[in-house]
Amino acid sequence: MTARIFNQDIAFFIENLFLISSKYITNIVVITIRNHIF
């Protein structure tokens, strides 16, 4: 049971990490494009 909870926590952490990193990468791409345009 502890292992199951632990695995769920890892899956949740990885999912949040992916969402945060994808937003962060998107912001970097947008800023980079703006800097190149202007």
C-alpha positions as CSV (number, residue, x, y, z in Angstrom):
1,M,0.0,0.0,0.0
2,T,2.8,2.4,0.8
3,A,4.5,1.6,-2.5
4,R,1.2,2.3,-4.3
5,I,0.9,5.7,-2.7
6,F,4.6,6.4,-3.3
7,N,4.2,5.6,-7.0
8,Q,1.1,7.9,-7.2
9,D,3.1,10.7,-5.7
10,I,5.9,10.2,-8.2
11,A,3.4,10.1,-11.1
12,F,1.8,13.3,-9.8
13,F,5.2,15.0,-9.3
14,I,6.3,14.1,-12.8
15,E,3.0,15.3,-14.3
16,N,3.3,18.6,-12.5
17,L,7.0,18.9,-13.5
18,F,6.0,18.3,-17.1
19,L,3.3,20.9,-17.0
20,I,5.5,23.5,-15.3
21,S,8.4,22.9,-17.7
22,S,6.2,23.0,-20.8
23,K,4.8,26.4,-19.7
24,Y,8.4,27.6,-18.9
25,I,9.7,26.4,-22.3
26,T,6.7,28.1,-24.1
27,N,7.5,31.4,-22.3
28,I,11.1,31.1,-23.4
29,V,10.1,30.4,-27.0
30,V,7.7,33.4,-27.0
31,I,10.3,35.7,-25.5
32,T,12.9,34.5,-28.0
33,I,10.6,35.0,-31.0
34,R,9.6,38.5,-29.8
35,N,13.3,39.5,-29.4
36,H,14.0,38.3,-32.9
37,I,11.0,40.1,-34.4
38,F,11.6,43.5,-32.7
